[in-house]
Amino acid sequence: KSGFIAEDKSIRLNPYQLLAYRTIGLDRENAQKVGLEQQYDAYLKGTTGKRLVRSIGGGVSVPVDESYEIEPENGKDIITTLDIHIQEISENALMKMMLQNQAEYGCAIVMEVKTGKIKAIANLGRRNDSAYWENLNYALSPTEPGSTFKLATIMAVLEDKKATLNTPVNLEGGTWKVANRTVYDSETHGRYDVTLQQAFELSSNVGMAKLAMSYYSATPSKFLKHLETLGVTDKTGIDLAGEGKPIVYKPGSKYWSNATLPWMSFGYGLAITPLRTAMLYNAVANKGVMMKPYLVNSVVEDGTIIKQFVPQVVNERICSETTLKQLKVCLEGVCINGTAKRLFENAAYKAAGKTGTALVADGKFTYADKVYQSSFAGYFPAENPQYTIVVIIRNKPHAARFYGADVAGPVWKEIADRLYTLHVRESATKQYASLTANDSTPFTYAGAEQDVAYLNKHLQLYKNNTTSVQYAEWLQVQKQQGGVAASLLKYNEATVPNLIGLGLKDATYLCENLGMQVQVRGKGKVKEQSIAAGATIQKGTTITLILN
C-alpha cells in the first residue's frame, strides 16, 4: 500500500476563554491534567484506536491489514452545574475589584442553596505582568478565614446553651489581653457593654475570644467537636482534584498553646478553604441541612445520559432549630445594623451574611507587610434563600482599602444584585414593581419563533390569535402607535431576506444557509443590510450587516 495517510489529532478548545478556566481545567499531553479534565478524564478521553503497521524507508509506517485495526471511540461529554451567565457575572464583578485594589488574588463562589450545585466559581491571580488570570483554584486553597469563622463560634456557644443573643459581653473598647497576647478588634468602635448579637454584628474579635475562653478554656475539645460536626476538619469532597487539606490544631499538638483557642474563635490559627466557608453558610440558609458541593450534573454519550449526579446531604442537622433561628438573626443583623449596614442600605432584597478582615502571613509576606484578606460570606434573599455567595480577596501589602465590607462586600452585592434581577423569583413578602403606564417607544424585533414566543410569554408583547403566526418559523414584532403586532417573515432560497430587526445569531444563520458570507459592523440587532431584501442571491456573495 502507498499514498497519503491522514492522522486525526483532537485538541480542547475553551470557547469562553477566562470563564471558569481553572475549574474546567487543562487537557495536556506532556503535563498533568487539572480541573474537571483531570477529575473526569476516564469519561472524557475515550478509547485510543490501534493499527498494525510496518515500517518502510524514511521512517514511514504503512498499514499492514485493515482487519488488525481497532477503531477509536470518542470520549463522553460531561454536563456541569456551572451557569455561564452566573459565571460571567461573578468573574466580571471580581475582576473589577481586583483591578481597583491591585489585589494579589481572589475568588468568588456561587452555590445553589437547596442542592449544593456550584453555579459559578471564579479564581483570579495576579501574574508577573500585573494582568489577572485563572492560574490557581483559590476556592480550594486553605487560608485563615478571619471573621467569617465567627459564625461557627457563636453556633457552638448557642447550641451548648452557654449564652443567648442577649447575653452581655464587655468588648473592653476593642482591646483585650489574654494568654500574654493582645486581641484587637479590626475596626475601632470604642464599645464596652454590648449583647452577644451586637458583638457579632460589630465583628468583635474581643467578643468572640471572651466567649471562647469563658465557656471552653477548660474543655477546648468540646469546642473542636462542634467544628467536626460542621465538617471544618475535613475536605469538602467536591468532585474536583487539588483540594487542600484544612489545618485545625488540637490540644496536645506541638502547635497548640494557651492562645490557640481565643484566636481560633475569630478565624485565626486555623486554615479552611473558601468552599468550606460556603458550605457552612449554605447549611444555615438551607434550614440546617449541609449539602455536598458538586460541579457535574451528568455524563452523556451520544445525547443519552449514562450517569446522573444528584444532590447529597452530608449533615442533616448542623444544630437545633432554636440555634438556627438565632444564627439567622445574627447574620441578618450584620446587614441591617452591623459592619455591612452601608452596603445593603438600598438593596432590593434582604441579605444575611458576615464580613471578614484578616491580617495574614504566608511565607511570601509577613504580618509587618500588612497584607489583609477581605471576605464576605452570606446568602439571599434572607427570607427564602436561593443562593449562597462567598467572596475572598487577598489584597496587596499596605492596601488603602482592606475591610471586608469595602473590598469583598461590593463584589458580593454586585453578584447578588444581578442574580436577584435575573433568577430569583417573586416571594409572598417581596413583589417586583409593576408598570402603571404603557411604553410608548416604537420598536422592531425579529427572530426565530420559539425565541420570540419565549419573550412574549414573559413580557406579553402581543396577543397571538392567528395560526399562521403561531406556527411560523420566523416572526417580526413591531410596536407602533396603534399597538404591538406580530407578523410572519417569509424567506426563500432564491432571494435575499429582510434581516432588519434580527439579532446577529439569527441573521448569520439565515445568510450562511443561503450561501452568503457575512461581514458585521457594530453591535446589537440588524439596522441596515448592504444587499436589499428581495434581490436575487448569488452564492458566495458577501453581505454587510450594520448593527445598532
Secondary structure, DSSP 8 states (H G I E B T S, - for coil): --S-----------TTTTTTHHHH-B--SSS--BHHHHHTHHHHS-B--B--EEEEGGGEEEES-GGG-B--B---EEEES--HHHHHHHHHHHHHHHHHHT-SEEEEEEEETTT-BEEEEEEEEE-TTS-EE--S-GGGS-B--GGGGHHHHHHHHHHTTS--TT-EEE-GGGEEEETTEEEE-SS-----EEEHHHHHHTT-HHHHHHHHHHHHSS-HHHHHHHHHHTTTTS----SSTT----EE--TTSTT--TTHHHHHHTT-SEEB-HHHHHHHHHHHHTTT-EE--B-EEEEEETTEEEEE----EEES-SS-HHHHHHHHHHHHHHHHTSTTTGGGTT-SS--EEEEEEEEE--SSS-GGG-EEEEEEEEEESTTS--EEEEEEEE--TT-S---TTTTHHHHHHHHHHHHHHHT---BTTB-----SS-----EEEEEEHHHHHHHHHHH--S----HHHHT-SEEEEEEETTEEEEEE----SSB----TTBBHHHHHHHHHHTT-EEEEESSSBEEEESS-TT-B--TT-EEEEEE-
